[in-house]
Amino acid sequence: MKFNFIILVSLMAISCHTSGQKKDTTRGIKIKWTENLEGDFSFRKNWSYKEGIYKNSFGQISCDWDCPPEVDNMKDKNGKILKDSLQVFYKIIDTIHVPYSLKSENRMYEYSGTNFIEFKKTEKNTITGQSINNVSTHSSLNLNIDNDNCSVWVDFNSIRDLGEHIFPLDSGTITIDKIVFNQGIIKAVFDFKFKNTLEPEEKLFWKGLIYSEIKNK
């Protein structure tokens, strides 16, 4: 009986510790709502192709790095897409123009920049957002919007020997345009500081502007 009691107490302690970690990791702040949010959001007029899509030396829109294996046989030894394969090639490769949705600066690990952040509405009507990583960016900004509350953290997944880390929010602000939000778009200004769980003496921050459509999951 005494042994069972000790196990129960131990499990409760572990549960409380885990719950505390999760709560700290997804710490929320109050959203400041406004109308006609000011700022230079002209970056949203810029665009690029999806990761790995580029214009080759022959003036063709081609694919490099993470490409479907079937397109390899559609190019010659110099990388030129064969004329009789062009139509099929562009049915496989997505060459859509992707407008920029994020303009920011930060101090993060293994970060070379990103111009994109995606937001999705869940079945519970919360909105989740995550910046898009690329081949040389491995820290992503995460937001979870639930009514007037916004939980914020950074996921860092190192390709070196640093492992996976979550940097919880330490302090910060986010202001969102209510009118545009009601139209299904996140238009926001943010300034976040994060707890560095890897090297506590090194300060981490992320600040900038967002203009991104909210998509349904």
Phi, psi and chi 1 to 4 in degrees:
 res  aa     phi    psi   chi1   chi2   chi3   chi4
   1 MET       -  -45.0 -173.3   72.1  174.1      -
   2 LYS   -63.4  -38.3 -177.4  178.0 -179.6 -179.1
   3 PHE   -63.3  -43.0  179.7   72.0      -      -
   4 ASN   -62.5  -38.6  -69.5  -22.6      -      -
   5 PHE   -63.9  -40.9  176.9   74.8      -      -
   6 ILE   -64.0  -42.3  -67.2  172.8      -      -
   7 ILE   -61.3  -44.0  -67.7  176.9      -      -
   8 LEU   -61.0  -45.3  178.4   60.5      -      -
   9 VAL   -62.6  -40.8  171.0      -      -      -
  10 SER   -64.2  -43.8  -61.3      -      -      -
  11 LEU   -63.2  -39.7  -70.7  173.2      -      -
  12 MET   -64.1  -39.4  -70.2  176.3   63.7      -
  13 ALA   -65.2  -43.0      -      -      -      -
  14 ILE   -63.7  -43.0  -67.4  172.1      -      -
  15 SER   -60.9  -44.1  175.6      -      -      -
  16 CYS   -65.3  -39.1  -70.0      -      -      -
  17 HIS   -65.0  -45.5  179.0   66.1      -      -
  18 THR   -63.7  -43.8  -55.3      -      -      -
  19 SER   -60.8  -40.5  176.6      -      -      -
  20 GLY   -65.2  -40.2      -      -      -      -
  21 GLN   -62.6  -45.1  -78.1 -173.7  -33.8      -
  22 LYS   -63.4  -42.9 -175.8  175.4 -179.4 -178.6
  23 LYS   -62.2  -41.1 -176.2  177.5 -179.6 -179.4
  24 ASP   -68.7  -37.8 -174.3   52.0      -      -
  25 THR   -65.1  -37.6  -62.0      -      -      -
  26 THR  -109.0   39.6   59.3      -      -      -
  27 ARG   -58.0  137.3  178.7 -176.5  173.0 -170.9
  28 GLY  -107.3  157.6      -      -      -      -
  29 ILE  -129.3  158.5   54.0  174.8      -      -
  30 LYS   -77.5  135.6  -71.8  -64.9 -177.2 -178.3
  31 ILE   -78.9  136.2  -62.4  170.0      -      -
  32 LYS   -94.8  113.8  179.2 -179.1  178.5 -177.8
  33 TRP   -91.4  142.6  -63.1   99.2      -      -
  34 THR  -148.2  173.0 -172.1      -      -      -
  35 GLU  -119.3  142.1  -63.2 -178.8   -0.3      -
  36 ASN    56.4   55.9  -59.1  -44.4      -      -
  37 LEU   -58.2  128.1  179.6   62.1      -      -
  38 GLU   -87.6  157.6  -64.6 -177.1   -5.2      -
  39 GLY   142.6  163.8      -      -      -      -
  40 ASP   -89.4   94.3 -176.5    5.9      -      -
  41 PHE   -99.6   21.6  -69.7   87.4      -      -
  42 SER   -66.9  -15.4   58.7      -      -      -
  43 PHE   -59.5  -24.7   64.8   89.3      -      -
  44 ARG   -68.4  -12.3   65.1 -169.2  178.2   92.1
  45 LYS   -82.7  -13.5  -62.7  178.2 -178.8  178.5
  46 ASN   -85.2  159.8  -60.6  -34.5      -      -
  47 TRP  -154.4  166.8   60.5  -89.9      -      -
  48 SER  -151.6  171.6   62.5      -      -      -
  49 TYR   -77.4  168.2  -62.4  109.7      -      -
  50 LYS   -64.5  162.3  -70.7 -172.5  174.2 -178.5
  51 GLU   -52.3  128.4 -178.5   79.0    2.6      -
  52 GLY    91.4   -6.3      -      -      -      -
  53 ILE   -99.1  131.0  -54.1  -61.5      -      -
  54 TYR  -153.6  170.1   71.5  105.8      -      -
  55 LYS   -97.3  121.2 -175.9  173.1  -73.3 -171.5
  56 ASN   -81.2  179.8   64.0   21.5      -      -
  57 SER   -68.9   -9.4   58.9      -      -      -
  58 PHE   -98.2    5.5  -54.8   99.6      -      -
  59 GLY    79.9   12.4      -      -      -      -
  60 GLN   -97.4  145.4  -59.2  169.7  -42.0      -
  61 ILE   -79.0  117.7  -54.1  -58.0      -      -
  62 SER  -127.0 -175.6 -171.5      -      -      -
  63 CYS  -129.3  138.7  176.3      -      -      -
  64 ASP  -137.4  162.6 -166.2   10.3      -      -
  65 TRP    72.2  -99.2 -178.0   47.4      -      -
  66 ASP   -95.8   76.1 -172.7   20.3      -      -
  67 CYS  -110.4  151.9  -58.0      -      -      -
  68 PRO   -59.4  135.9  -22.4   32.7      -      -
  69 PRO   -60.4  -25.2   19.7  -31.3      -      -
  70 GLU   -69.8  -16.4   58.1  -95.2   34.5      -
  71 VAL   -83.8  -13.2  -55.2      -      -      -
  72 ASP   -60.5  -36.9  -70.4  -21.7      -      -
  73 ASN   -77.8   -1.8  -63.3  -33.3      -      -
  74 MET   -95.8    2.9  -59.8  179.6 -172.7      -
  75 LYS  -118.7  151.2  -57.9  177.1 -174.4  178.0
  76 ASP   -84.3 -175.3   64.4   18.5      -      -
  77 LYS   -66.1  -18.1   62.6  179.9 -178.3 -179.4
  78 ASN   -94.1    0.4  -62.2  -46.5      -      -
  79 GLY    90.3    4.4      -      -      -      -
  80 LYS   -79.8  133.4 -177.1  178.0 -179.1  179.4
  81 ILE   -73.5  128.6  -54.6  169.1      -      -
  82 LEU   -64.8  140.6  -59.2  173.9      -      -
  83 LYS   -57.8  -40.9 -173.0  175.1 -178.4 -179.7
  84 ASP   -78.7   -0.9   59.8   -1.1      -      -
  85 SER  -109.9   -4.7  -61.8      -      -      -
  86 LEU   -57.5  -47.0  -75.9  169.8      -      -
  87 GLN   -62.7  -44.3 -171.5  172.6   -0.2      -
  88 VAL   -69.1  -39.0  176.9      -      -      -
  89 PHE   -56.8  -45.4 -173.6   90.6      -      -
  90 TYR   -80.5   -4.8  -68.3  125.6      -      -
  91 LYS   -83.5  -24.3  -74.7 -177.1  178.7  179.4
  92 ILE   -91.3  -41.7  -61.4  173.0      -      -
  93 ILE   -93.5  130.4  -59.4  -59.3      -      -
  94 ASP   -85.2  111.3 -174.0   -2.1      -      -
  95 THR  -108.4   23.8   59.7      -      -      -
  96 ILE   -64.9  146.6 -169.1  172.4      -      -
  97 HIS   -79.0  127.0  -65.4 -178.4      -      -
  98 VAL  -108.0  113.4 -175.4      -      -      -
  99 PRO   -69.2  145.3   24.3  -32.2      -      -
 100 TYR   -66.3  142.1  -69.3  175.8      -      -
 101 SER  -126.8   -1.0   50.3      -      -      -
 102 LEU  -143.9  131.5  176.4   65.5      -      -
 103 LYS  -129.1  115.3  179.7 -177.9  178.7 -177.8
 104 SER  -153.9  169.2   64.9      -      -      -
 105 GLU  -138.0  152.2   58.4  180.0  -69.7      -
 106 ASN  -159.6  175.1   67.1   29.9      -      -
 107 ARG  -125.5  104.3 -175.4  176.8 -175.6 -176.5
 108 MET  -141.3  166.9  -72.3  -67.9  158.3      -
 109 TYR   -83.2  142.1  -66.3   92.0      -      -
 110 GLU    46.7   56.8  -64.1 -179.5   26.3      -
 111 TYR  -127.4  119.6 -179.0   86.0      -      -
 112 SER  -112.3    0.3   67.1      -      -      -
 113 GLY   117.2  152.8      -      -      -      -
 114 THR  -154.4  148.6 -179.3      -      -      -
 115 ASN  -110.5    9.7  -62.6  -52.7      -      -
 116 PHE  -133.5  141.0  -54.0  103.9      -      -
 117 ILE  -142.2  137.8 -173.7  167.6      -      -
 118 GLU  -115.6  139.7  -66.5 -177.8  -12.0      -
 119 PHE  -121.8  139.5  -74.2   88.2      -      -
 120 LYS  -134.4  142.9  -64.2  178.7 -179.7  178.9
 121 LYS   -93.2  128.7 -178.9  178.1  -72.7 -172.6
 122 THR   -86.3  175.1   69.6      -      -      -
 123 GLU   -65.1  -23.8  -64.6  176.8   -6.8      -
 124 LYS   -90.8   10.2  -63.6 -178.8  179.5  179.8
 125 ASN    68.2   13.9  -75.0  -33.6      -      -
 126 THR   -84.5  160.9   59.2      -      -      -
 127 ILE  -121.1  123.9  -63.1  170.0      -      -
 128 THR  -109.8  138.6   60.3      -      -      -
 129 GLY  -130.7  145.9      -      -      -      -
 130 GLN  -149.5  132.2 -176.2  176.2   49.4      -
 131 SER   -71.7  152.5   64.2      -      -      -
 132 ILE   -95.1  123.0  -53.0  -56.6      -      -
 133 ASN   -79.5  165.6  -72.6  -11.5      -      -
 134 ASN  -137.6 -166.6   52.3   47.1      -      -
 135 VAL   -61.9  -25.1   66.7      -      -      -
 136 SER  -121.4   10.2   54.4      -      -      -
 137 THR  -121.4  122.4  -71.0      -      -      -
 138 HIS  -128.5   12.8  -49.7  113.7      -      -
 139 SER  -113.8  127.3  -72.6      -      -      -
 140 SER  -123.7  136.7   59.4      -      -      -
 141 LEU   -82.8  132.4  177.5   65.3      -      -
 142 ASN  -123.4  135.2  -68.5  -97.9      -      -
 143 LEU  -131.9  142.5  -59.3   93.3      -      -
 144 ASN  -130.2  108.9 -169.6  -13.6      -      -
 145 ILE   -99.8  122.1  -61.9  173.2      -      -
 146 ASP  -134.5  102.8 -173.3    2.2      -      -
 147 ASN    56.8 -116.2  -65.3  -42.0      -      -
 148 ASP   -96.5    6.8  -65.0  -29.5      -      -
 149 ASN  -109.7  141.7 -171.4   66.8      -      -
 150 CYS  -129.9  114.0 -178.4      -      -      -
 151 SER   -88.4  138.7  -59.1      -      -      -
 152 VAL  -136.5  139.1 -173.0      -      -      -
 153 TRP  -160.9  169.1   69.0   96.2      -      -
 154 VAL  -120.6  130.1  169.0      -      -      -
 155 ASP   -94.6  126.5  -78.9  -25.3      -      -
 156 PHE  -120.6  118.2  170.8   47.8      -      -
 157 ASN  -121.2   94.0 -171.5    2.6      -      -
 158 SER   -70.6  142.5  176.2      -      -      -
 159 ILE   -95.4   -0.6   60.9  168.2      -      -
 160 ARG   -96.8 -138.6  -62.7 -174.6  -69.4  163.5
 161 ASP  -109.1   22.7   57.6   -8.4      -      -
 162 LEU   -90.2  -13.6  -61.7  176.6      -      -
 163 GLY    78.4 -163.1      -      -      -      -
 164 GLU  -103.6  136.7  -62.9 -178.1   18.8      -
 165 HIS  -141.7  149.0  -62.8  -89.7      -      -
 166 ILE  -114.4  125.6  -67.6  178.6      -      -
 167 PHE  -101.7  106.3  -58.6  133.0      -      -
 168 PRO   -75.1  155.9   26.0  -31.8      -      -
 169 LEU   -66.0  135.4 -177.3   69.4      -      -
 170 ASP   -98.3  -47.4 -172.6   27.4      -      -
 171 SER  -162.8  164.5   63.4      -      -      -
 172 GLY   161.8  177.4      -      -      -      -
 173 THR  -139.8  151.3   60.8      -      -      -
 174 ILE  -143.9  131.6 -177.0  167.6      -      -
 175 THR  -118.1  128.5  -56.5      -      -      -
 176 ILE  -123.0  137.9  -59.1  177.8      -      -
 177 ASP   -74.7  115.3 -169.2  -52.4      -      -
 178 LYS   -68.6  -39.1 -174.0   67.5  173.3  179.8
 179 ILE   -63.0  -48.4  -65.4  176.2      -      -
 180 VAL   -68.6  -34.7  180.0      -      -      -
 181 PHE   -59.4  -41.6  179.4   81.5      -      -
 182 ASN   -67.8  -13.7  -70.7  -24.0      -      -
 183 GLN   -94.7    3.6  -62.5  170.4   -3.6      -
 184 GLY    89.5   27.5      -      -      -      -
 185 ILE  -134.4  136.2  -65.7  172.0      -      -
 186 ILE   -89.9  110.9  -59.0  -71.2      -      -
 187 LYS  -116.3  112.1 -179.6 -178.1  179.9 -177.3
 188 ALA  -147.0  156.0      -      -      -      -
 189 VAL  -119.3  132.7  176.1      -      -      -
 190 PHE  -138.4  155.7   65.1   91.3      -      -
 191 ASP  -150.9  104.7 -171.5  -11.9      -      -
 192 PHE  -119.5  145.0  -57.4  134.8      -      -
 193 LYS  -120.9  140.8  -67.0  178.9  177.1   61.4
 194 PHE  -123.0  151.5  -62.8   90.4      -      -
 195 LYS   -77.9  126.8  -65.0  178.9 -178.5  177.8
 196 ASN   -89.4  101.6 -169.5  -23.1      -      -
 197 THR   -82.1   -6.0   55.8      -      -      -
 198 LEU   -96.2  -47.7 -174.6   58.7      -      -
 199 GLU  -137.8   88.7  -61.6  174.9  -66.7      -
 200 PRO   -54.9  -27.1  -25.3   34.3      -      -
 201 GLU   -77.2  -15.3   69.8  -80.9    4.0      -
 202 GLU   -93.8  124.1  -62.8  -66.5  -27.7      -
 203 LYS   -79.3  140.8  -56.7  -62.6 -177.1 -178.0
 204 LEU  -122.5  138.5  -60.8  176.9      -      -
 205 PHE  -149.1  163.5   73.9   89.7      -      -
 206 TRP  -152.8  124.1 -157.2  -40.8      -      -
 207 LYS  -143.6  155.5   60.9 -178.1  179.5  179.6
 208 GLY   159.9 -154.5      -      -      -      -
 209 LEU  -126.8  147.6  -53.3  170.4      -      -
 210 ILE  -128.0  137.5  -64.8  170.3      -      -
 211 TYR  -143.9   96.4 -163.8   98.0      -      -
 212 SER  -142.6  136.7 -179.6      -      -      -
 213 GLU   -69.6  142.2  178.5 -174.6   -2.3      -
 214 ILE   -91.3  120.4  -56.4  170.0      -      -
 215 LYS  -104.4  154.7  -59.9  178.3  179.8  178.9
 216 ASN   -86.5  138.6  -67.7  -40.1      -      -
 217 LYS   -69.1      -  -87.9 -166.6  173.1 -178.4
